[in-house]
């Protein structure tokens, strides 16, 4: 997740994995995984990825991987190349 400068979060609000919160936003509701929100109060702007990519990223829980594995797949994780990540993971499992 990325939380911009001077964001205010209400107590009890949950920020989903991979969410982005714009600077100076006032977040008074839960933010779903991979959502982009901004404003005061924060409003949903768009999704970072299509639903199928979000479901995949949530299912692999890459944030629980060992650091070496994260480093190996970092180029995919830091891009929008989710299909390529899926293919590389499948290929690596085959070998």
N, C-alpha and C positions, 0 to 999 in steps of 0.2 A: 504494500500500500504506500501511497505517497500522500502526505498531508502538507498542504501549502503553508506559507507564512501567516501567522496571526489567526489561525483557525480556532474557533471556539466550539468545543464539543460539550453537549449537555451530558450530565451524569447518566450512566446506564446505556448510552448509545453504543451500538456495535458497528464496527467498521469491517466490512468483508474483505477477504483476501483480494489483493490486486486492485483495490479501489483507489481512486484519485479524488482528492478534495482540493478544490481551488483555494487560493490565498484569500484570507479575510472572510471565509465562509462561516456561517453560524449553523452548525449541524445539530438539529433537534430530533432527528429520526434516524433509525438504523440505515446504514448504507450497504446495499447488497454487494456481493463479490463482483469485482471488475466493472463497477459502475463509475462514471465520472459525474461528480456533483460539484456545484458551486453556487454561491449567492448567500443572501441573508434574508430569510432562511435558505439553507441549501436546497437546491432543486436538482433533480436528475437531468443531466445534459444529454448523455448518450452512454452506450455500452462500449467498453474498450474492444470487445471481440464479439463475434456471433455466439449464440447460445451453445452450439456444439463445441466451440473452442473453450468457452468458460467451463462447461461440464467436464471436458477433458482435463483442463488445468486443475480443477478442483479434485478430480479423481486421482491424479498422480501425486498430489500433495508434495510438490517439489521442494517446498520450504522445509520439509523434514528430511530431505536427503542429506547424506554426508557432504561435507564441503568439497571434497574432490569430485564428486558426481555433479554437484552444482557447477563447479568450474568447467567441467567438460562440456556441459550443455548451455553454458552462459550465453553464447552467441544467439541461440534460439530463444532463450528465456528473456533476453533483452530486446527482442524484436517482435514483430507480429507474425513470425514464421511458425505458427503453431502446427500446421500440417507437416512441415519439415521436421519439427521436433518429434511429432508422433512417429513419422517414418524412421527417423534415426534411432529412437528408442526401440522400435520394433526390430530394426536391423541388428542393433546391438544385442537384443535378447536372443536372436537367431544364432549369433556367433558364440 
